[in-house]
Amino acid sequence: MLKINNGERIDRSQIPRVSSELFHRQLSQFVRNNGFIVQFFAYPEDKQMVLLAVLRNSDLFILETTVGREFPSLTLNAGPQFNLFEREVAEQYGLRPAGHPWLKMLRYHANKSDKPDVFGNNYEEEIPGNYPYFQVQGESVHEVAVGPVHAGIIEPGHFRFQCAGEEVLHLEIQLGYQHRGVEELLQTVPHKRLITIAEGIAGDTSIGHNLSCCQALEALCGLEVAGGASTQRTIALELERLANHIGDLGALSGDVAFNPPAAYFGRIRGEFLNLLLALSGNRFGKGLIRPGGTAFAMGQEARQVIANKIKELRPEILHVCDLLFTAHTVLARFERTGTVTREHAQALGLVGVCGRASGLDYDVREFFPTECYGDLPTISNKVTSGDVLSRAMVRQEEIVHSLNAIDLLLAREEEPCQPVPVEGTDYALAPSSCVVTLNEGWRGEISHCLLTDDQGQLIRYKIKDPSFHNWPGLAMALRNQEISDFPLCNKSFNLSYCGFDL
């Protein structure tokens, strides 16, 4: 395997291409030795299919192989980390991971190879529209189906509960109802439009996804980012984290009918969205980050506005957190509800808040820092029991950490950088290149992987939202819980539908 750096351009000729057997053996051994998958996807090259894997432990590695219509399933031999990745490969390109424990579609769309799908018992058999849900047998077992259309404004997703009375024996989550073809779109539009599309991958993670996109373009175009712009980009990512974590604590309060914190946190979330508005002209930070820097310079006035607002909000946030986490009625609902053990979290490869709440000590800001994160203090989490309380406490700890980080960044003596023109020439990408970017979005590890051909055109743009790792964790959290705990468990994960349905 080739060791690579976060956000570094490499020649595609440097990527080791090994036999399918060696590829399978190396990935299996890596994951069994406490390694994790960052990316695992297929792409066509010269009338053959290539499987590419990006893996991490304390370093990043890349490896690829060529395959025919079949390849040995890593889900069967190395563990469930590979499950969704292999199902995605099967659905997108009609490749069968031979021996996969239960191969079925992921997002309900035809594959790109114009070949029969591979979800039946042979290559010519297709499942005609029906999704084969797991079923628990027994006279006392009943099913509860929720969605995909919900009573509210949330996005579409189907949840199938297998229950014995009120106890959930198994939850299967089926998404894919709003597949938008984002990855294909990114490979066909002019390069200058990539950043606009990246901002819409997941609307609540505009900064995180666009930052990953811009860092990849900077690597492929040889662009440098000045220190002042990097500071501004880091502040924007932390403001996005603050707005969402505070909103989630408010939503968790509402789910246990503790309305005062729900109201307070809802109002405070709006304050941080307004700070993004002051920084970029948009409450979700759209239009701010551009390859080579930012579209708007952060002047002294904007710095002062952010500093004053944080000074005002910090005691309010701490007070409302104290109100929430000292209420015995709240603790009675949070503690030991929706527990995902460290063992299960590692087997599934959970990331971000969900992973750290279960005891997985991984944060991109510490392991593979970009922008200003190498100069900022790291965070350690004290409550890691894997339950709703742990996921809520990790959010509280991250809120305090983000407030402190922004204070440190605002204290830097830097001249405002020149804004990068919003309208400019198209970006000329380095030919025959690969770049992998990782950032710690507010949900966890975001990764973009870009591959170019010998003309500098994109042949693959692969996006990995942290929700891709974490949806199976929500299903595991419901095991042996009462079905009435589902809304609370669901909100404690707060995963993205559109970040999954690419």
N, C-alpha and C positions, 0 to 999 in steps of 0.2 A: 504494500500500500504506500501511496505517496503522501507524505505529511505536507499540509498546506496551511496558509494563514488566512484568517478571516479577512475578506475583502481584497485578496491579492489575485491579480491576473496571472494565470499560468497558460502555457501553450498546451493545447489539447494533446499534442504528441507526448507530453510528459506523463499523462495519466496512464498508469500501468493497466494494460489489457491482458487479462489472464484467461485461462480455460474456465469453462463453466464449473467444473469440479473444484478447481482451486478457489474460485470466487466464492462458491458455496461454503467451502471449508473455512476460509479465512473469515468470512462474515459470521459464521456460526461461532467460531472460537472467540472472536472479538466481543460479541454480545454476551457469551457465557462468562467472559472475564470482565464483567461490569461495564461493557461498552454500550453505546446508544446510537440509534439511527438519527441522522439529521435529514438526509434525503435518500430516496430509493425510487428510481423511476426509469422509464424506457424512452428511447428515441431512435428514429430510423436513420441509417447511414449506409449509403451505397447498397441499397436493396437488402440490407440485413438489419436486424434489431440489436440494439446495444442496451444493456442494463448498467446503470451508473449508481454507485452508492457513495454517500458522504457519511462518515462515522465520526464519533467523538468519544474521547475519555477526557484526559487533561489536554489533549491535542486534537487537531482535525486531520482526517485522512480521507483520501479519495481512491476509488478503484472501479474498474468496469470490466465487462465481459460481453461477448456476443452470444446470442441464443437463437434457437429455432423457434418452433411453435410451442415448445415446452422447456421448462427449466425446473430443477428440483426445488420444492417449496421450503423456504426458510422458516415459515410459520410452523410447519410440522416439526422441524429439526432444531430450530434455534429459539423459538418462542413467539408469543403474541405481539411483540413489537412490530413484526413484519406483516401482520394480518391485513391491515387496511392498505398498506403500501402494495402488497401483492394483489389484492382485489382491485386496486386502482390500475395497476399495470395490465391485469387481465381485461378489465373493462375498456381501457383506452386503446389497446393494441391487439387484443385477441390472443394474448400469450397465456398459456396455462401453467400455473405453478403446480407441477405434478405432486400429488399427495397432500395438497392443502386440505385441512380438516373439514372445511365447509365453504367451498368457493361459491360466492354469489355476488350479484352486481352491487355497486357502491352508489352510483348517482343516476341510474336509469338513462343512459344514453348509448347510442351505437358506437362501436369502436372505430378508430381511424384507419384501419387496415383494409376495410371492405371485405373482410372475411367473416365467416360465421362466428358468433359468440361462443365462449368456451364454458358456459355455466351449466351445461347438461352433462350427461355421462360420456359423450363423445363430441368430436368437433362439429358434427352436423346437427346436433340436437340443441335447441334453444329453449329457454323457459319463456313461454308466451305471456309475458307481462306480469305474472304472479311472482311475488317475492317469497321465498321459502322461510318463513319465520320458525325459530326454534319453539318447540311446544313441550311443555311439561305434562306428562300423562297422569291421570288419577281422577277418581270420582269427585274429590273435593276441590280440584283445581279449576279455576276459571280465568278467562282472559279479560283484560281491560285495555281497550284501544283508545288512544288519545291522539288527536291530530290526523292528518297534517294541517287542517284548518283549525285555528285556535280562537277562543273567545277573547280577542284583544288585537293588538297591533304587532305581536311578535311574528317572526318569520316561520315558514312552514317546516314542520318536522313531525314524524310519526313515532310514537312511543307505544310499544306493545308489552304490557305487563302480564306475566304468568303468576297468578296469586293463589294462595290457599287461605281463604278468609281475607283478612286484611294484610297478611304477610306477603311480600313480594319475593318469589323464588327466583325470578329471572326477569330482567328488563332488556328488551332489544330495541335499539334506536335506529331508525331508518331515515336518512336525510336524502338530499339530491333533488328536491322538488323545484329548486330554482337555479339549476345549473346554467351558468351564463356564458360558458366558453371563454373565460377570461384569459387563460393561458394561450389558447389559439389566437385570440385577438392581439395579445402582446407580440406575437411572432409575425403579424401581418401589417401592423400600422407603422407609419414613419416613427423613427426612434424618438423624436421630440415629443411624441404623444404618450410615451411609456409612463412618464411620471403622472400624467393626469389620470390614466387608467389605474395605476398603482394606488393612488389615493382613494379609489373606490373599491378596492378588494374587500375590505371590511370597514364600513363607515365609521365605527368607533375606534379604529386603529389607523387612521389616515396618516398620522406622523410615522408610526412604526413601519408600515409597509412602504411608504414613499421613501423613508430614509434608507431602507434596505435596497430599494430600486436605485436611488441616486448613488449610493456607495458602489453598487455594481457598475453603473455607467461611468463613474469616476475612474474606476480601475481599468475599464475597457477603453476609455478615452484619454487616460493619462492626466486627469485633472487633479489639481491640488486644492485643498480647502484651507483657508486661512483660519487662524486660531479664534478670532472673534466670531466667525460664522459657525465654527464647531461648537463654541460655547452656546450660541443661540439655538442650534439644533438640539443639543443635549437638554437645555431648559425646556424646549418644546416637547420633547419626548417625556420628560418628567411631569410636565403639566398635564399631558394626556393621561399619564398613569394616575395622577392625583384625582382628576375628574372622574375616572372610571372606578377606582377603588372606593372613593367616597360615595359615589352613586350606588355601588354594590352593597356597602354597609347600610345605606338607607333602605335598599330593597330588602335586605335580610331582616332589618327591623320591621318592615311592613309585613313580611311573611309570618312573623310570630306575633303580629298585632300589637307591637310596641310602637305606637304612632309618633311620639315626640321625636326620637332620633330620626325616624323616616322623614319627617318634615324638615328638621334641621339639616340633615345630610343632603336632602334634595336641593335646598336653597344654596348650601355651600358648594355643591357640584357646579351650579350655575356660575358661581364666582370664578372658578378655575376655567370654565369654558370662556368666560369673558376675558380672562387674562390671555388665552390663546387668541381671542379676537384682537386684543390690543397688540399682540406680537405679530399677527399675520393678516388681520382683516377678515378672519373667518373663525367661527367658534369651534371648529374641529381641526384647525390648523392647515386647511387645504390652501395650496398656493404658496406656502412658505418655503419648503425645502426644494432646492434645485441642484442639479449636478454642478459641483464647483462651489457651492455655498448656499445662500438664501436669497429669496426674491426681495426681501426687505431688510434693511439694516436695523439692528436694535440699538437705538440711541440712548442717551442718558435718561431721557424722560420715560421711555418704556421700562428701563431698568428700575427706576424709582417707583413707578406704578406697581410693578410686580413685587418689589421688596416691601413696599408699604402694605400691600394687600396680604402678603404672607404673614407679616408681623401682626396684622389685624386678625387673620383667620386661625393662626396656630393655636391660641388659647381656646378658641371656640371649638376647634376640632378635638382637642384633648379633652375638653369638658364633655362633649357629646359622646366620645368614645368611652369615657369613664361611666357615663350614664348607661350606655348600652351594656358594657361588659361587667358591671356590678349588679345588674338586675337579676335576681335569682330566677325569675320566670324566663328570662332569655337564656340563661345558662342551662336551665332544665331542658330546653328545646335544642340547644346547640351541641351540648356535650354528648358524645357517644352516638351521634346521629350521622348516618351516611359515612361510615368509616371506611377508608381505603388504606390498608396496611402498607408499610414500606415495601414489603416483599411484592405485593401486587402492583404497587406504583412503579417499581423498577421493572417488573416483567412487562408492563404495558408501555413503559417509557414516558410516563407523565412528565410534563414540564411546567415551569412557571409557578404560580401560586399553588396549583394543585399538587405538583411534585414536591415543593418545599414543605407544604403542610403535612405531607406524609413522610418527611424526613430525608428527601433527596436533596443533597446540598449542591445545587446547580443553578447558576445565574450567569447568563451570557455576559453581563456587565463585569463580572469578576473573572470568568474563565477566558473569554475572547473579547476583551474590551475594544470598543470603537469610540470615535469622537473624544470626549473628555473623561470617559469613565476610568481610564487607567490612573487618573490623578485623584479620583474621588474615593472616599471610604467605602468598604464593602458592607454588606448587611448579613447578619446571622439571625435565624428565627428561633424563638424560644419554645413555642408551642407547636409540636409536630406529631400530634396523635392521629392525624389523618381524617378527623371528623369535621363537621361544619364549624365548630368552634375554632379549630386549627386554621381552617381556610379564612375565617373572618379575622383571626389574630394576625395571620401573615399579612393581610391587607392593611391592618392598622400599623404594623411595624413598617411596611413599605411606605405608607403615607408619611410617617415621621422621617424616614430615611430620605424621601424625595424632597420634603421641605428643607431639610438640612443641606442636601446636595445643591438645591437651587440657591440657597443663601451663600454657599461657598462659591458658586459660579458667578453670582452677581457681584461678589467682592473682588473679582479679578479686575485688574487695571488693563483694559484693552481698548484700542481704538476701534470704532465701528468699521466693519468691512464694507467694501463696495458691493452693492446688490448685484446679483446675477440677473441679466436681462431675462424677462419672462418669455419674450418672443425672440428667437435666435435661429441660427442655422441648425440643421439637423446634425445629430451626434454621429460621428464616424467611429464605429467600433473596431477594435483590433481584430484582425482575422484569426481564424483557427484558435480561438481562445476559450477559456473557461474561467468563471469567477463564482465564488460562493460567498454570500454575505449572511451574517447572523446578527440579530439585535434582540435585546430583551424587551419585547413589547409588554404591555400591562398584563396580558394573559400568559406571556412566557416567550419561548424561543420562536422568533420569526426567521425564516430562511428563504432567500431567493438564490437560484442557481441559473446562470445564463451561459449558453454555449453558442459560439458563432462559427460560421463556415469559412472557407478560404477567401470569401469576398467580404467578410465582415457583416454578414446578415445573420440574424438570429435563427438558429435551427431548433432551439428549445429554450423556453423560459419557464422554469419550474418554481412554483410558489408552495411554501409549506407554512400554513398558519398554525399557531400552537393548538388550536382546537382540534386539528387532525390527530394529534396525540391524545387529547384529553377526553373526547367523547366516550371512548370505552371506559374511562375512569368513572364517569357518571353512572354508567350501567352497573359497574361493580359496586358503587356506593349504595345502590338500592337493594343489594342482596340482603335478604332477611330483615328489611326495614318494613314499616307499615307504609301502605301506599299513600297515606295522607302526608307522609314526609317527603314525597317527591318534589313539590314546589320549593321547599326549603333547600333540599339537596341540589336541585337544578340551579337555583339562584346562587348557591355557594360556589358552583363551578362557573356559571354565567358564560357559556361558550358561544361561539359564533356559528350561525347557520351559513351565512354568505361566505365567511372565510373558509368553510368546508366545501360549499357547493360552487367550486370554481368553474 
